[in-house]
Amino acid sequence: MDKPLDMSDLQQLKLELRTAIDNDKKYWQVNAVKCDAISTAKTYEEFSDRVAAAHLRPLDKLDKSEPSKRNMTWNPIAQRSARNDE
């Protein structure tokens, strides 16, 4: 006789469903880039680069204009050594 589903079974099903949805979304996202790149890419390298970057999204204005990130030092070690060389 089948036992009734308990909470751990439901959590496992929910996790499997979320994983399947995420994988399906990724598949169609990559497929859309492939369909576009197959007719517009000039070389295979350009095609493969575009497919490899299919999961990336463009930056928003908010990503670029955050004041705290604008004044951030990207390489503090190089900046210190440049001051020491002067």
KOLKE-226965 format. One line per 4 residues: number of its first residue (from 1); for each residue x, y, z of N, C-alpha, C, O. Coordinates in steps of 0.1 Angstrom, whole numbers, plus 2048, in hexadecimal, padded with zeros to 3 digits. Layout:
<rs>
NUM	X:Y:Z:X:Y:Z:X:Y:Z:X:Y:Z  ...
</rs>
This chain:
<rs>
1	808:7F4:800:800:800:800:809:80C:800:813:80D:807  805:817:7F9:80D:823:7F8:80B:82B:804:800:82C:80A  816:831:809:815:839:815:812:847:810:815:84B:805  80B:84F:819:808:85D:815:815:866:814:81F:863:81B
5	814:870:80D:820:879:80C:821:881:818:817:886:81E  82D:883:81D:830:88B:828:837:898:824:839:89A:818  83A:8A1:82D:840:8AE:82A:84E:8AC:823:851:8B4:81A  856:8A3:827:863:8A1:820:861:89D:811:869:8A1:809
9	857:895:80F:854:891:801:850:89D:7F9:854:89F:7ED  847:8A5:7FF:843:8B1:7F8:84E:8BB:7F5:84F:8C1:7EB  857:8BC:7FF:863:8C5:7FD:86C:8C0:7F2:871:8C8:7EA  86E:8B3:7F1:876:8AD:7E7:86F:8AF:7D9:876:8B3:7CF
13	862:8AE:7D8:85B:8B0:7CC:85C:8BF:7C7:85E:8C2:7BC  85B:8C8:7D1:85C:8D6:7CE:86A:8D9:7C9:86C:8E1:7C0  874:8D3:7CF:882:8D6:7CB:884:8D0:7BC:88B:8D7:7B4  87F:8C4:7BA:880:8BF:7AC:879:8C7:7A2:87E:8C9:797
17	86E:8CC:7A5:866:8D5:79C:86E:8E2:79A:86F:8E6:78E  873:8E8:7A4:87B:8F4:7A2:887:8F2:79A:88A:8FA:791  88E:8E7:79C:89A:8E4:794:896:8E1:785:89D:8E6:77C  88B:8DA:783:886:8D8:775:882:8E5:76E:885:8E7:762
21	87C:8EE:775:878:8FB:770:884:903:76C:885:909:762  88E:903:775:89A:90B:773:8A2:906:767:8A7:90D:75F  8A3:8F8:766:8AA:8F2:75B:8A3:8F5:74E:8A9:8F8:743  895:8F5:74E:88E:8F7:742:88F:906:73D:890:909:732
25	88F:90F:747:891:91D:744:89F:920:73E:8A0:927:734  8A9:919:744:8B6:91B:73E:8B7:915:730:8BE:91B:727  8B1:90A:72E:8B1:904:720:8AB:90D:716:8B1:90F:70B  8A0:913:719:899:91B:70F:8A0:929:70D:8A0:92E:703
29	8A7:92D:718:8AF:93A:717:8BB:937:70E:8BE:940:705  8C2:92C:710:8CD:929:707:8C9:926:6F9:8CF:92A:6EF  8BE:91F:6F7:8B8:91C:6EA:8B5:929:6E2:8B7:92A:6D6  8AF:933:6E9:8AC:940:6E2:8B8:947:6DE:8B8:94C:6D3
33	8C3:946:6E6:8CF:94D:6E2:8D5:945:6D6:8DB:94B:6CD  8D5:938:6D6:8DA:930:6CB:8D3:933:6BE:8D9:935:6B4  8C5:934:6BF:8BE:937:6B3:8C1:945:6AD:8C1:947:6A1  8C3:94E:6B6:8C7:95C:6B1:8D5:95C:6AC:8D8:962:6A1
37	8DE:956:6B3:8ED:956:6AF:8F0:94E:6A3:8F9:951:69C  8E8:944:6A0:8EB:93B:694:8EA:943:687:8F1:940:67E  8E1:94D:687:8E0:955:67B:8E7:962:67B:8E9:968:671  8EC:967:687:8F3:974:687:901:973:68B:909:97D:688
41	906:968:691:914:967:694:91D:966:688:919:95E:67F  928:96D:688:931:96C:67C:93B:960:67D:93F:95B:672  93E:95C:689:948:951:68B:942:948:695:939:94B:69D  948:93C:696:944:932:6A0:948:937:6AE:940:935:6B7
45	953:93E:6AF:957:943:6BC:94D:94D:6C1:94A:94D:6CD  948:956:6B9:93E:95F:6BD:931:958:6C1:92B:95B:6CB  92D:94E:6B9:922:946:6BD:923:93F:6CA:91A:940:6D3  92F:939:6CC:930:932:6D9:931:93C:6E5:92D:938:6F0
49	937:947:6E3:938:951:6ED:92A:956:6F1:927:958:6FD  921:958:6E7:914:95D:6EA:90C:952:6F1:904:955:6FA  90D:946:6ED:906:93B:6F4:90B:939:702:903:937:70B  918:93B:704:91E:939:712:919:945:71B:919:943:727
53	916:950:715:912:95C:71D:902:95D:71E:8FD:968:721  8FB:953:71A:8ED:953:719:8E6:956:727:8DB:95C:727  8ED:952:731:8E7:953:73F:8E9:961:745:8E3:965:74F  8F1:969:73E:8F4:977:743:8E9:980:740:8E2:97F:736
57	8E7:98B:748:8DE:995:745:8E5:9A2:744:8EF:9A4:74B  8DF:9AC:73C:8E6:9B9:73C:8E5:9C0:749:8DC:9BE:751  8EE:9CA:74B:8ED:9D2:757:8E2:9DC:757:8DF:9E1:74C  8DC:9DE:762:8D2:9E9:763:8D8:9F6:766:8E4:9F6:76A
61	8D1:A01:765:8D6:A0E:769:8DA:A0E:778:8E3:A14:77C  8D2:A07:780:8D5:A07:78E:8E2:9FF:791:8E8:A02:79B  8E5:9F6:789:8F2:9EE:78B:8FE:9F7:789:908:9F6:78F  8FC:A01:780:907:A09:77C:909:A16:784:914:A1B:786
65	8FE:A1A:78A:8FE:A27:790:8FE:A27:7A0:8FC:A31:7A6  901:A1C:7A5:902:A1B:7B4:90E:A22:7B9:919:A1E:7B6  90D:A2D:7C1:919:A35:7C5:923:A2D:7CD:92F:A30:7CC  91F:A24:7D5:928:A1D:7DE:931:A14:7D5:93D:A12:7D9
69	92C:A0F:7CA:935:A06:7C2:93D:A0E:7B8:948:A0A:7B4  939:A1B:7B5:941:A23:7AC:94E:A27:7B2:958:A28:7AA  94F:A29:7BF:95B:A2E:7C5:963:A22:7CB:96D:A24:7D2  960:A16:7C7:967:A0A:7CC:974:A08:7C5:975:A0A:7B9
73	97E:A05:7CC:98B:A02:7C6:98B:9F4:7C2:988:9EA:7CA  98E:9F1:7B5:98D:9E4:7AF:99A:9DC:7B3:999:9D0:7B4  9A5:9E2:7B3:9B1:9DB:7B6:9BA:9E3:7C0:9C3:9EA:7BC  9B7:9E1:7CD:9BE:9E9:7D7:9CD:9E6:7D8:9D4:9EF:7DC
77	9D1:9DA:7D5:9DF:9D7:7D6:9E7:9DF:7CB:9F2:9E4:7CE  9E2:9DF:7BF:9E8:9E7:7B5:9E8:9F6:7B8:9F2:9FC:7B5  9DE:9FB:7BE:9DD:A09:7C1:9E8:A0C:7CC:9EE:A16:7CB  9E9:A03:7D6:9F3:A05:7E0:A01:A05:7DB:A0A:A0D:7DE
81	A04:9FB:7D2:A11:9FB:7CC:A14:A07:7C3:A20:A0B:7C2  A0A:A0C:7BD:A0C:A18:7B4:A10:A24:7BD:A18:A2C:7B9  A0A:A25:7C9:A0D:A30:7D2:A1B:A2E:7D8:A22:A38:7D9  A1F:A22:7DA:A2C:A20:7E0:A37:A22:7D5:A42:A26:7D9
85	A34:A20:7C8:A3E:A23:7BE:A41:A32:7BC:A4B:A35:7B7  A37:A3A:7C0:A39:A49:7BD:A42:A4F:7C7:A45:A5B:7C6
</rs>
